[in-house]
Amino acid sequence: MKKTLFLLLIIGLILSVSSCKRTNIDDPVWDSPVGFYVLLEGSADPAVLFIDGNIHRSTIYVRVTDAKGNSLAGETIFFEQLRDSTSHDQIEWGFFENNAATIKKVTNANGEVRVTFTGPVKFYSGGMIIHALMQVDDRAYRGSTSHIGNVPQDYIAITMYNSGGAAAGTTK
């Protein structure tokens, strides 16, 4: 009986010493199936553009962080104009600082990027979307329709108000 108790005690000590000592849990890669690892958040300033035949600009701001809130520098963000958040058809109602309907920018050391968007001079609709998405493998994949899955992206809404200037005709 003493031998059995002694052996159980020794086995218990061996098992308790050899158990896992891992104290740091690594984050999963951003595109793994366990969930989101990268957060991309955007905003427009101003978020309302008056369509009166004059040129009005908005600054589009995007910040990219990891799951712990650390800034991600050097990430390429692709910006495009969409009619609404359910559409995948690019529109050319306004233009970015490169005089094109789309633009790519790289995040700075703070994980931030800013682009200037020049709104339309003619009224098309009461709103539009600036779609910002992070490039993966040098390509901009759209969310759930891509083979990768959940790509960090944000839909930044811009409201347009027809203030009735002479050149602000309605166009569809």
VMD Tcl script that builds the backbone (N, CA, C; Angstrom):
set m [mol new atoms 516]
animate dup $m
set s [atomselect $m all]
$s set {name element resname resid chain x y z} {
  {N N MET 1 A 0.811 -1.183 0.000}
  {CA C MET 1 A 0.000 0.000 0.000}
  {C C MET 1 A 0.863 1.258 0.000}
  {N N LYS 2 A 1.954 1.214 0.796}
  {CA C LYS 2 A 2.852 2.339 0.848}
  {C C LYS 2 A 3.536 2.528 -0.497}
  {N N LYS 3 A 3.888 1.427 -1.171}
  {CA C LYS 3 A 4.526 1.535 -2.487}
  {C C LYS 3 A 3.569 2.159 -3.499}
  {N N THR 4 A 2.323 1.761 -3.467}
  {CA C THR 4 A 1.333 2.299 -4.406}
  {C C THR 4 A 1.110 3.793 -4.157}
  {N N LEU 5 A 1.003 4.171 -2.906}
  {CA C LEU 5 A 0.826 5.571 -2.567}
  {C C LEU 5 A 2.051 6.379 -2.981}
  {N N PHE 6 A 3.231 5.838 -2.747}
  {CA C PHE 6 A 4.466 6.504 -3.128}
  {C C PHE 6 A 4.546 6.660 -4.649}
  {N N LEU 7 A 4.204 5.617 -5.416}
  {CA C LEU 7 A 4.226 5.678 -6.883}
  {C C LEU 7 A 3.211 6.697 -7.408}
  {N N LEU 8 A 2.014 6.726 -6.817}
  {CA C LEU 8 A 1.012 7.713 -7.240}
  {C C LEU 8 A 1.479 9.133 -6.949}
  {N N LEU 9 A 2.148 9.330 -5.847}
  {CA C LEU 9 A 2.684 10.632 -5.498}
  {C C LEU 9 A 3.775 11.052 -6.483}
  {N N ILE 10 A 4.679 10.145 -6.810}
  {CA C ILE 10 A 5.753 10.429 -7.771}
  {C C ILE 10 A 5.163 10.721 -9.161}
  {N N ILE 11 A 4.208 9.912 -9.596}
  {CA C ILE 11 A 3.575 10.123 -10.912}
  {C C ILE 11 A 2.844 11.471 -10.933}
  {N N GLY 12 A 2.178 11.812 -9.867}
  {CA C GLY 12 A 1.486 13.099 -9.776}
  {C C GLY 12 A 2.451 14.271 -9.857}
  {N N LEU 13 A 3.592 14.159 -9.175}
  {CA C LEU 13 A 4.603 15.209 -9.237}
  {C C LEU 13 A 5.190 15.336 -10.637}
  {N N ILE 14 A 5.462 14.211 -11.280}
  {CA C ILE 14 A 6.017 14.235 -12.645}
  {C C ILE 14 A 5.015 14.892 -13.604}
  {N N LEU 15 A 3.750 14.528 -13.487}
  {CA C LEU 15 A 2.739 15.106 -14.375}
  {C C LEU 15 A 2.549 16.588 -14.125}
  {N N SER 16 A 2.629 17.008 -12.884}
  {CA C SER 16 A 2.444 18.431 -12.596}
  {C C SER 16 A 3.635 19.258 -13.062}
  {N N VAL 17 A 4.837 18.702 -13.016}
  {CA C VAL 17 A 6.030 19.415 -13.462}
  {C C VAL 17 A 6.086 19.475 -14.983}
  {N N SER 18 A 5.667 18.443 -15.670}
  {CA C SER 18 A 5.795 18.393 -17.124}
  {C C SER 18 A 4.603 19.000 -17.854}
  {N N SER 19 A 3.671 19.579 -17.122}
  {CA C SER 19 A 2.519 20.173 -17.794}
  {C C SER 19 A 2.930 21.442 -18.527}
  {N N CYS 20 A 2.062 21.920 -19.358}
  {CA C CYS 20 A 2.332 23.069 -20.210}
  {C C CYS 20 A 2.632 24.301 -19.374}
  {N N LYS 21 A 3.695 24.986 -19.705}
  {CA C LYS 21 A 4.106 26.189 -18.994}
  {C C LYS 21 A 3.929 27.432 -19.861}
  {N N ARG 22 A 3.181 27.343 -20.936}
  {CA C ARG 22 A 3.026 28.452 -21.869}
  {C C ARG 22 A 2.301 29.609 -21.190}
  {N N THR 23 A 2.934 30.786 -21.233}
  {CA C THR 23 A 2.332 31.966 -20.626}
  {C C THR 23 A 1.911 32.996 -21.661}
  {N N ASN 24 A 2.447 32.915 -22.874}
  {CA C ASN 24 A 2.135 33.889 -23.909}
  {C C ASN 24 A 1.375 33.211 -25.040}
  {N N ILE 25 A 0.210 33.735 -25.354}
  {CA C ILE 25 A -0.586 33.175 -26.446}
  {C C ILE 25 A -0.413 34.066 -27.657}
  {N N ASP 26 A 0.092 33.505 -28.757}
  {CA C ASP 26 A 0.299 34.263 -29.978}
  {C C ASP 26 A -1.030 34.545 -30.664}
  {N N ASP 27 A -1.124 35.739 -31.265}
  {CA C ASP 27 A -2.311 36.079 -32.034}
  {C C ASP 27 A -2.317 35.278 -33.331}
  {N N PRO 28 A -3.490 34.906 -33.800}
  {CA C PRO 28 A -3.572 34.206 -35.078}
  {C C PRO 28 A -3.265 35.166 -36.219}
  {N N VAL 29 A -2.946 34.620 -37.383}
  {CA C VAL 29 A -2.731 35.478 -38.533}
  {C C VAL 29 A -4.044 36.148 -38.881}
  {N N TRP 30 A -3.995 37.312 -39.534}
  {CA C TRP 30 A -5.194 38.135 -39.732}
  {C C TRP 30 A -6.253 37.451 -40.578}
  {N N ASP 31 A -5.874 36.579 -41.496}
  {CA C ASP 31 A -6.872 35.970 -42.381}
  {C C ASP 31 A -7.216 34.538 -41.992}
  {N N SER 32 A -6.938 34.194 -40.743}
  {CA C SER 32 A -7.256 32.845 -40.292}
  {C C SER 32 A -8.749 32.717 -40.013}
  {N N PRO 33 A -9.262 31.499 -39.952}
  {CA C PRO 33 A -10.702 31.327 -39.746}
  {C C PRO 33 A -11.178 31.608 -38.321}
  {N N VAL 34 A -10.278 31.911 -37.398}
  {CA C VAL 34 A -10.699 32.100 -36.011}
  {C C VAL 34 A -11.289 33.467 -35.745}
  {N N GLY 35 A -11.184 34.378 -36.681}
  {CA C GLY 35 A -11.795 35.682 -36.464}
  {C C GLY 35 A -10.963 36.804 -37.027}
  {N N PHE 36 A -11.347 38.029 -36.681}
  {CA C PHE 36 A -10.666 39.201 -37.188}
  {C C PHE 36 A -9.419 39.482 -36.372}
  {N N TYR 37 A -8.358 39.835 -37.054}
  {CA C TYR 37 A -7.118 40.191 -36.397}
  {C C TYR 37 A -6.774 41.653 -36.680}
  {N N VAL 38 A -7.161 42.154 -37.842}
  {CA C VAL 38 A -6.865 43.522 -38.228}
  {C C VAL 38 A -8.155 44.320 -38.273}
  {N N LEU 39 A -8.124 45.527 -37.709}
  {CA C LEU 39 A -9.284 46.402 -37.715}
  {C C LEU 39 A -8.957 47.630 -38.554}
  {N N LEU 40 A -9.808 47.916 -39.531}
  {CA C LEU 40 A -9.662 49.087 -40.380}
  {C C LEU 40 A -10.879 49.972 -40.137}
  {N N GLU 41 A -10.639 51.194 -39.653}
  {CA C GLU 41 A -11.717 52.124 -39.344}
  {C C GLU 41 A -11.502 53.408 -40.122}
  {N N GLY 42 A -12.584 53.926 -40.725}
  {CA C GLY 42 A -12.463 55.140 -41.518}
  {C C GLY 42 A -13.532 56.161 -41.208}
  {N N SER 43 A -13.272 57.395 -41.638}
  {CA C SER 43 A -14.245 58.482 -41.484}
  {C C SER 43 A -13.991 59.523 -42.564}
  {N N ALA 44 A -14.983 60.380 -42.778}
  {CA C ALA 44 A -14.875 61.478 -43.738}
  {C C ALA 44 A -15.091 62.789 -43.001}
  {N N ASP 45 A -14.315 63.819 -43.369}
  {CA C ASP 45 A -14.462 65.130 -42.754}
  {C C ASP 45 A -14.375 66.206 -43.825}
  {N N PRO 46 A -15.433 66.844 -44.205}
  {CA C PRO 46 A -16.800 66.667 -43.749}
  {C C PRO 46 A -17.450 65.453 -44.403}
  {N N ALA 47 A -18.484 64.949 -43.773}
  {CA C ALA 47 A -19.203 63.795 -44.296}
  {C C ALA 47 A -20.421 64.215 -45.110}
  {N N VAL 48 A -20.665 65.525 -45.209}
  {CA C VAL 48 A -21.761 66.062 -46.029}
  {C C VAL 48 A -21.146 67.006 -47.047}
  {N N LEU 49 A -21.434 66.770 -48.317}
  {CA C LEU 49 A -20.960 67.638 -49.393}
  {C C LEU 49 A -22.150 68.334 -50.033}
  {N N PHE 50 A -22.044 69.638 -50.185}
  {CA C PHE 50 A -23.090 70.406 -50.848}
  {C C PHE 50 A -22.806 70.419 -52.346}
  {N N ILE 51 A -23.787 70.046 -53.136}
  {CA C ILE 51 A -23.649 70.022 -54.587}
  {C C ILE 51 A -24.302 71.294 -55.109}
  {N N ASP 52 A -23.439 72.261 -55.453}
  {CA C ASP 52 A -23.933 73.559 -55.903}
  {C C ASP 52 A -23.179 74.060 -57.133}
  {N N GLY 53 A -22.491 73.165 -57.818}
  {CA C GLY 53 A -21.722 73.554 -58.988}
  {C C GLY 53 A -20.294 73.956 -58.658}
  {N N ASN 54 A -19.966 74.067 -57.390}
  {CA C ASN 54 A -18.611 74.411 -56.958}
  {C C ASN 54 A -17.889 73.161 -56.477}
  {N N ILE 55 A -16.590 73.267 -56.377}
  {CA C ILE 55 A -15.772 72.144 -55.916}
  {C C ILE 55 A -15.745 72.135 -54.392}
  {N N HIS 56 A -16.064 70.963 -53.824}
  {CA C HIS 56 A -16.004 70.765 -52.371}
  {C C HIS 56 A -15.190 69.499 -52.105}
  {N N ARG 57 A -14.358 69.555 -51.078}
  {CA C ARG 57 A -13.475 68.431 -50.766}
  {C C ARG 57 A -13.773 67.867 -49.387}
  {N N SER 58 A -13.418 66.594 -49.234}
  {CA C SER 58 A -13.548 65.904 -47.961}
  {C C SER 58 A -12.259 65.131 -47.712}
  {N N THR 59 A -11.804 65.118 -46.476}
  {CA C THR 59 A -10.624 64.330 -46.116}
  {C C THR 59 A -11.086 62.979 -45.602}
  {N N ILE 60 A -10.623 61.924 -46.243}
  {CA C ILE 60 A -10.948 60.560 -45.834}
  {C C ILE 60 A -9.793 60.062 -44.964}
  {N N TYR 61 A -10.127 59.645 -43.757}
  {CA C TYR 61 A -9.133 59.193 -42.768}
  {C C TYR 61 A -9.367 57.717 -42.468}
  {N N VAL 62 A -8.292 56.936 -42.479}
  {CA C VAL 62 A -8.375 55.508 -42.156}
  {C C VAL 62 A -7.253 55.170 -41.186}
  {N N ARG 63 A -7.584 54.346 -40.187}
  {CA C ARG 63 A -6.593 53.852 -39.219}
  {C C ARG 63 A -6.659 52.339 -39.187}
  {N N VAL 64 A -5.488 51.698 -39.201}
  {CA C VAL 64 A -5.392 50.243 -39.210}
  {C C VAL 64 A -4.654 49.796 -37.952}
  {N N THR 65 A -5.302 48.880 -37.186}
  {CA C THR 65 A -4.702 48.363 -35.956}
  {C C THR 65 A -4.835 46.846 -35.913}
  {N N ASP 66 A -4.030 46.227 -35.052}
  {CA C ASP 66 A -4.177 44.787 -34.841}
  {C C ASP 66 A -5.148 44.553 -33.687}
  {N N ALA 67 A -5.309 43.299 -33.295}
  {CA C ALA 67 A -6.287 42.936 -32.270}
  {C C ALA 67 A -5.986 43.567 -30.911}
  {N N LYS 68 A -4.733 43.924 -30.671}
  {CA C LYS 68 A -4.353 44.533 -29.394}
  {C C LYS 68 A -4.383 46.050 -29.447}
  {N N GLY 69 A -4.761 46.634 -30.602}
  {CA C GLY 69 A -4.808 48.084 -30.736}
  {C C GLY 69 A -3.512 48.705 -31.199}
  {N N ASN 70 A -2.518 47.884 -31.549}
  {CA C ASN 70 A -1.249 48.408 -32.039}
  {C C ASN 70 A -1.408 48.867 -33.487}
  {N N SER 71 A -0.822 50.003 -33.814}
  {CA C SER 71 A -0.892 50.543 -35.162}
  {C C SER 71 A -0.118 49.669 -36.140}
  {N N LEU 72 A -0.661 49.512 -37.344}
  {CA C LEU 72 A 0.008 48.726 -38.384}
  {C C LEU 72 A 0.517 49.662 -39.471}
  {N N ALA 73 A 1.815 49.878 -39.488}
  {CA C ALA 73 A 2.441 50.750 -40.482}
  {C C ALA 73 A 2.777 49.946 -41.740}
  {N N GLY 74 A 2.827 50.642 -42.872}
  {CA C GLY 74 A 3.251 50.030 -44.124}
  {C C GLY 74 A 2.199 49.186 -44.822}
  {N N GLU 75 A 0.937 49.292 -44.411}
  {CA C GLU 75 A -0.142 48.536 -45.059}
  {C C GLU 75 A -0.736 49.376 -46.189}
  {N N THR 76 A -0.937 48.766 -47.337}
  {CA C THR 76 A -1.504 49.472 -48.482}
  {C C THR 76 A -3.026 49.429 -48.404}
  {N N ILE 77 A -3.632 50.603 -48.484}
  {CA C ILE 77 A -5.086 50.733 -48.433}
  {C C ILE 77 A -5.568 51.210 -49.805}
  {N N PHE 78 A -6.575 50.529 -50.327}
  {CA C PHE 78 A -7.166 50.846 -51.627}
  {C C PHE 78 A -8.494 51.563 -51.398}
  {N N PHE 79 A -8.671 52.690 -52.058}
  {CA C PHE 79 A -9.894 53.482 -51.934}
  {C C PHE 79 A -10.614 53.489 -53.276}
  {N N GLU 80 A -11.938 53.321 -53.222}
  {CA C GLU 80 A -12.756 53.399 -54.420}
  {C C GLU 80 A -14.083 54.048 -54.070}
  {N N GLN 81 A -14.799 54.504 -55.102}
  {CA C GLN 81 A -16.116 55.111 -54.927}
  {C C GLN 81 A -17.174 54.094 -55.318}
  {N N LEU 82 A -18.188 53.945 -54.466}
  {CA C LEU 82 A -19.300 53.047 -54.753}
  {C C LEU 82 A -20.613 53.805 -54.582}
  {N N ARG 83 A -21.629 53.369 -55.303}
  {CA C ARG 83 A -22.960 53.975 -55.203}
  {C C ARG 83 A -23.545 53.755 -53.802}
  {N N ASP 84 A -23.390 52.537 -53.278}
  {CA C ASP 84 A -23.844 52.201 -51.924}
  {C C ASP 84 A -23.027 51.022 -51.420}
  {N N SER 85 A -23.258 50.606 -50.177}
  {CA C SER 85 A -22.437 49.555 -49.559}
  {C C SER 85 A -22.734 48.157 -50.093}
  {N N THR 86 A -23.819 48.000 -50.843}
  {CA C THR 86 A -24.131 46.681 -51.410}
  {C C THR 86 A -23.654 46.537 -52.840}
  {N N SER 87 A -23.177 47.610 -53.432}
  {CA C SER 87 A -22.744 47.603 -54.830}
  {C C SER 87 A -21.248 47.316 -54.927}
  {N N HIS 88 A -20.868 46.619 -55.969}
  {CA C HIS 88 A -19.443 46.412 -56.242}
  {C C HIS 88 A -19.020 47.123 -57.513}
  {N N ASP 89 A -19.925 47.905 -58.095}
  {CA C ASP 89 A -19.621 48.654 -59.310}
  {C C ASP 89 A -19.040 50.006 -58.932}
  {N N GLN 90 A -17.805 50.263 -59.377}
  {CA C GLN 90 A -17.175 51.540 -59.090}
  {C C GLN 90 A -17.870 52.648 -59.875}
  {N N ILE 91 A -17.936 53.814 -59.267}
  {CA C ILE 91 A -18.489 54.988 -59.919}
  {C C ILE 91 A -17.402 56.045 -60.020}
  {N N GLU 92 A -17.635 57.058 -60.816}
  {CA C GLU 92 A -16.673 58.150 -60.976}
  {C C GLU 92 A -17.396 59.475 -60.814}
  {N N TRP 93 A -18.046 59.663 -59.673}
  {CA C TRP 93 A -18.772 60.901 -59.422}
  {C C TRP 93 A -17.820 62.009 -59.008}
  {N N GLY 94 A -16.794 61.672 -58.273}
  {CA C GLY 94 A -15.781 62.623 -57.834}
  {C C GLY 94 A -14.419 62.037 -58.154}
  {N N PHE 95 A -13.387 62.585 -57.532}
  {CA C PHE 95 A -12.045 62.044 -57.760}
  {C C PHE 95 A -11.169 62.273 -56.539}
  {N N PHE 96 A -10.114 61.461 -56.460}
  {CA C PHE 96 A -9.147 61.573 -55.370}
  {C C PHE 96 A -8.017 62.497 -55.801}
  {N N GLU 97 A -7.026 62.655 -54.951}
  {CA C GLU 97 A -5.942 63.606 -55.224}
  {C C GLU 97 A -5.076 63.236 -56.431}
  {N N ASN 98 A -5.232 62.030 -56.968}
  {CA C ASN 98 A -4.513 61.646 -58.180}
  {C C ASN 98 A -5.379 61.856 -59.428}
  {N N ASN 99 A -6.501 62.581 -59.280}
  {CA C ASN 99 A -7.461 62.858 -60.356}
  {C C ASN 99 A -8.078 61.593 -60.936}
  {N N ALA 100 A -8.153 60.536 -60.139}
  {CA C ALA 100 A -8.745 59.269 -60.584}
  {C C ALA 100 A -9.844 58.853 -59.614}
  {N N ALA 101 A -10.654 57.876 -60.054}
  {CA C ALA 101 A -11.766 57.387 -59.236}
  {C C ALA 101 A -11.298 56.477 -58.101}
  {N N THR 102 A -10.062 55.974 -58.170}
  {CA C THR 102 A -9.490 55.114 -57.128}
  {C C THR 102 A -8.092 55.616 -56.769}
  {N N ILE 103 A -7.625 55.199 -55.611}
  {CA C ILE 103 A -6.269 55.557 -55.193}
  {C C ILE 103 A -5.777 54.527 -54.190}
  {N N LYS 104 A -4.452 54.338 -54.125}
  {CA C LYS 104 A -3.812 53.490 -53.117}
  {C C LYS 104 A -2.878 54.360 -52.301}
  {N N LYS 105 A -2.904 54.139 -50.994}
  {CA C LYS 105 A -2.008 54.845 -50.082}
  {C C LYS 105 A -1.471 53.858 -49.057}
  {N N VAL 106 A -0.299 54.146 -48.500}
  {CA C VAL 106 A 0.345 53.289 -47.498}
  {C C VAL 106 A 0.240 53.962 -46.137}
  {N N THR 107 A -0.095 53.168 -45.113}
  {CA C THR 107 A -0.241 53.721 -43.763}
  {C C THR 107 A 1.102 54.199 -43.221}
  {N N ASN 108 A 1.046 55.276 -42.441}
  {CA C ASN 108 A 2.254 55.830 -41.832}
  {C C ASN 108 A 2.624 55.050 -40.566}
  {N N ALA 109 A 3.563 55.573 -39.793}
  {CA C ALA 109 A 4.023 54.883 -38.585}
  {C C ALA 109 A 2.919 54.720 -37.545}
  {N N ASN 110 A 1.888 55.563 -37.606}
  {CA C ASN 110 A 0.760 55.473 -36.676}
  {C C ASN 110 A -0.363 54.615 -37.226}
  {N N GLY 111 A -0.144 53.953 -38.357}
  {CA C GLY 111 A -1.169 53.122 -38.966}
  {C C GLY 111 A -2.283 53.936 -39.603}
  {N N GLU 112 A -1.989 55.187 -39.942}
  {CA C GLU 112 A -3.004 56.091 -40.476}
  {C C GLU 112 A -2.705 56.456 -41.924}
  {N N VAL 113 A -3.774 56.759 -42.640}
  {CA C VAL 113 A -3.642 57.278 -44.000}
  {C C VAL 113 A -4.781 58.275 -44.226}
  {N N ARG 114 A -4.453 59.338 -44.935}
  {CA C ARG 114 A -5.444 60.365 -45.284}
  {C C ARG 114 A -5.391 60.596 -46.785}
  {N N VAL 115 A -6.567 60.702 -47.387}
  {CA C VAL 115 A -6.661 61.046 -48.800}
  {C C VAL 115 A -7.693 62.160 -48.944}
  {N N THR 116 A -7.500 62.979 -49.946}
  {CA C THR 116 A -8.447 64.051 -50.226}
  {C C THR 116 A -9.370 63.589 -51.346}
  {N N PHE 117 A -10.665 63.692 -51.087}
  {CA C PHE 117 A -11.671 63.345 -52.083}
  {C C PHE 117 A -12.385 64.620 -52.512}
  {N N THR 118 A -12.414 64.852 -53.825}
  {CA C THR 118 A -13.135 65.993 -54.379}
  {C C THR 118 A -14.485 65.492 -54.847}
  {N N GLY 119 A -15.530 66.041 -54.271}
  {CA C GLY 119 A -16.888 65.584 -54.571}
  {C C GLY 119 A -17.358 66.028 -55.946}
  {N N PRO 120 A -18.475 65.476 -56.372}
  {CA C PRO 120 A -19.014 65.836 -57.684}
  {C C PRO 120 A -19.550 67.265 -57.694}
  {N N VAL 121 A -19.594 67.857 -58.899}
  {CA C VAL 121 A -20.186 69.182 -59.033}
  {C C VAL 121 A -21.632 69.076 -59.513}
  {N N LYS 122 A -22.042 67.886 -59.955}
  {CA C LYS 122 A -23.426 67.632 -60.339}
  {C C LYS 122 A -24.042 66.654 -59.356}
  {N N PHE 123 A -25.319 66.798 -59.099}
  {CA C PHE 123 A -26.017 65.949 -58.150}
  {C C PHE 123 A -26.374 64.616 -58.805}
  {N N TYR 124 A -25.877 63.510 -58.219}
  {CA C TYR 124 A -26.170 62.167 -58.709}
  {C C TYR 124 A -27.139 61.435 -57.787}
  {N N SER 125 A -26.923 61.585 -56.502}
  {CA C SER 125 A -27.691 60.835 -55.516}
  {C C SER 125 A -27.538 61.532 -54.170}
  {N N GLY 126 A -28.351 61.116 -53.213}
  {CA C GLY 126 A -28.272 61.688 -51.879}
  {C C GLY 126 A -27.101 61.175 -51.065}
  {N N GLY 127 A -26.384 60.209 -51.573}
  {CA C GLY 127 A -25.245 59.682 -50.841}
  {C C GLY 127 A -24.388 58.770 -51.692}
  {N N MET 128 A -23.213 58.501 -51.200}
  {CA C MET 128 A -22.287 57.572 -51.842}
  {C C MET 128 A -21.373 56.984 -50.775}
  {N N ILE 129 A -20.584 56.028 -51.169}
  {CA C ILE 129 A -19.682 55.334 -50.249}
  {C C ILE 129 A -18.249 55.446 -50.765}
  {N N ILE 130 A -17.335 55.744 -49.847}
  {CA C ILE 130 A -15.907 55.578 -50.124}
  {C C ILE 130 A -15.537 54.259 -49.460}
  {N N HIS 131 A -15.169 53.287 -50.273}
  {CA C HIS 131 A -14.838 51.950 -49.786}
  {C C HIS 131 A -13.319 51.881 -49.609}
  {N N ALA 132 A -12.889 51.660 -48.370}
  {CA C ALA 132 A -11.466 51.521 -48.057}
  {C C ALA 132 A -11.204 50.072 -47.681}
  {N N LEU 133 A -10.269 49.427 -48.371}
  {CA C LEU 133 A -9.936 48.056 -48.008}
  {C C LEU 133 A -8.442 47.832 -48.093}
  {N N MET 134 A -7.954 46.970 -47.196}
  {CA C MET 134 A -6.533 46.680 -47.130}
  {C C MET 134 A -6.163 45.686 -48.207}
  {N N GLN 135 A -5.036 45.933 -48.849}
  {CA C GLN 135 A -4.575 45.020 -49.880}
  {C C GLN 135 A -3.878 43.826 -49.257}
  {N N VAL 136 A -4.122 42.654 -49.833}
  {CA C VAL 136 A -3.512 41.417 -49.392}
  {C C VAL 136 A -2.826 40.799 -50.604}
  {N N ASP 137 A -1.572 40.444 -50.454}
  {CA C ASP 137 A -0.796 39.888 -51.570}
  {C C ASP 137 A -0.866 40.802 -52.789}
  {N N ASP 138 A -0.748 42.122 -52.557}
  {CA C ASP 138 A -0.771 43.154 -53.598}
  {C C ASP 138 A -2.065 43.194 -54.389}
  {N N ARG 139 A -3.153 42.692 -53.830}
  {CA C ARG 139 A -4.469 42.766 -54.480}
  {C C ARG 139 A -5.499 43.229 -53.470}
  {N N ALA 140 A -6.500 43.930 -53.966}
  {CA C ALA 140 A -7.592 44.398 -53.117}
  {C C ALA 140 A -8.777 43.469 -53.317}
  {N N TYR 141 A -8.983 42.573 -52.374}
  {CA C TYR 141 A -10.090 41.622 -52.431}
  {C C TYR 141 A -11.285 42.205 -51.710}
  {N N ARG 142 A -12.445 42.027 -52.245}
  {CA C ARG 142 A -13.657 42.478 -51.562}
  {C C ARG 142 A -14.129 41.379 -50.632}
  {N N GLY 143 A -14.455 41.755 -49.403}
  {CA C GLY 143 A -14.966 40.911 -48.329}
  {C C GLY 143 A -15.388 39.499 -48.612}
  {N N SER 144 A -16.641 39.196 -48.395}
  {CA C SER 144 A -17.114 37.821 -48.398}
  {C C SER 144 A -17.174 37.200 -49.786}
  {N N THR 145 A -17.017 37.999 -50.847}
  {CA C THR 145 A -17.047 37.432 -52.195}
  {C C THR 145 A -15.668 36.940 -52.629}
  {N N SER 146 A -14.662 37.197 -51.816}
  {CA C SER 146 A -13.316 36.777 -52.201}
  {C C SER 146 A -13.028 35.375 -51.679}
  {N N HIS 147 A -11.972 34.779 -52.214}
  {CA C HIS 147 A -11.572 33.452 -51.751}
  {C C HIS 147 A -10.821 33.526 -50.427}
  {N N ILE 148 A -10.431 34.720 -50.000}
  {CA C ILE 148 A -9.681 34.864 -48.759}
  {C C ILE 148 A -10.609 34.919 -47.559}
  {N N GLY 149 A -11.763 35.526 -47.712}
  {CA C GLY 149 A -12.685 35.601 -46.583}
  {C C GLY 149 A -12.823 37.004 -46.073}
  {N N ASN 150 A -12.570 37.217 -44.801}
  {CA C ASN 150 A -12.786 38.514 -44.179}
  {C C ASN 150 A -11.586 39.423 -44.351}
  {N N VAL 151 A -11.691 40.342 -45.297}
  {CA C VAL 151 A -10.621 41.295 -45.559}
  {C C VAL 151 A -10.914 42.572 -44.767}
  {N N PRO 152 A -9.916 43.144 -44.098}
  {CA C PRO 152 A -10.144 44.390 -43.368}
  {C C PRO 152 A -10.613 45.489 -44.322}
  {N N GLN 153 A -11.789 46.058 -44.047}
  {CA C GLN 153 A -12.359 47.075 -44.921}
  {C C GLN 153 A -13.354 47.921 -44.137}
  {N N ASP 154 A -13.696 49.071 -44.713}
  {CA C ASP 154 A -14.708 49.929 -44.114}
  {C C ASP 154 A -15.432 50.665 -45.228}
  {N N TYR 155 A -16.713 50.902 -44.999}
  {CA C TYR 155 A -17.547 51.665 -45.922}
  {C C TYR 155 A -17.798 53.033 -45.290}
  {N N ILE 156 A -17.242 54.077 -45.886}
  {CA C ILE 156 A -17.313 55.421 -45.339}
  {C C ILE 156 A -18.382 56.190 -46.111}
  {N N ALA 157 A -19.447 56.564 -45.424}
  {CA C ALA 157 A -20.582 57.208 -46.078}
  {C C ALA 157 A -20.354 58.702 -46.245}
  {N N ILE 158 A -20.718 59.200 -47.429}
  {CA C ILE 158 A -20.722 60.630 -47.696}
  {C C ILE 158 A -22.139 60.991 -48.146}
  {N N THR 159 A -22.742 61.935 -47.461}
  {CA C THR 159 A -24.070 62.415 -47.822}
  {C C THR 159 A -23.918 63.616 -48.728}
  {N N MET 160 A -24.727 63.643 -49.782}
  {CA C MET 160 A -24.672 64.767 -50.715}
  {C C MET 160 A -26.006 65.501 -50.695}
  {N N TYR 161 A -25.921 66.816 -50.594}
  {CA C TYR 161 A -27.114 67.633 -50.510}
  {C C TYR 161 A -27.142 68.568 -51.712}
  {N N ASN 162 A -28.194 68.499 -52.503}
  {CA C ASN 162 A -28.359 69.333 -53.675}
  {C C ASN 162 A -28.820 70.708 -53.221}
  {N N SER 163 A -27.890 71.676 -53.260}
  {CA C SER 163 A -28.243 73.009 -52.791}
  {C C SER 163 A -28.728 73.901 -53.926}
  {N N GLY 164 A -28.928 73.328 -55.126}
  {CA C GLY 164 A -29.628 74.015 -56.192}
  {C C GLY 164 A -28.869 75.064 -56.957}
  {N N GLY 165 A -27.555 74.970 -57.042}
  {CA C GLY 165 A -26.800 75.912 -57.869}
  {C C GLY 165 A -27.105 75.703 -59.338}
  {N N ALA 166 A -26.722 76.636 -60.182}
  {CA C ALA 166 A -27.024 76.570 -61.614}
  {C C ALA 166 A -26.429 75.341 -62.274}
  {N N ALA 167 A -25.245 74.913 -61.847}
  {CA C ALA 167 A -24.595 73.749 -62.455}
  {C C ALA 167 A -24.908 72.461 -61.714}
  {N N ALA 168 A -25.747 72.513 -60.708}
  {CA C ALA 168 A -26.004 71.337 -59.877}
  {C C ALA 168 A -27.204 70.560 -60.399}
  {N N GLY 169 A -27.271 70.357 -61.668}
  {CA C GLY 169 A -28.382 69.608 -62.250}
  {C C GLY 169 A -28.397 68.168 -61.794}
  {N N THR 170 A -29.561 67.563 -61.808}
  {CA C THR 170 A -29.699 66.171 -61.393}
  {C C THR 170 A -29.324 65.258 -62.535}
  {N N THR 171 A -28.444 64.292 -62.264}
  {CA C THR 171 A -28.000 63.321 -63.259}
  {C C THR 171 A -28.082 61.936 -62.653}
  {N N LYS 172 A -28.490 60.970 -63.415}
  {CA C LYS 172 A -28.529 59.586 -62.916}
  {C C LYS 172 A -27.531 58.734 -63.645}
}
mol reanalyze $m
mol bondsrecalc $m
mol representation Tube
mol addrep $m
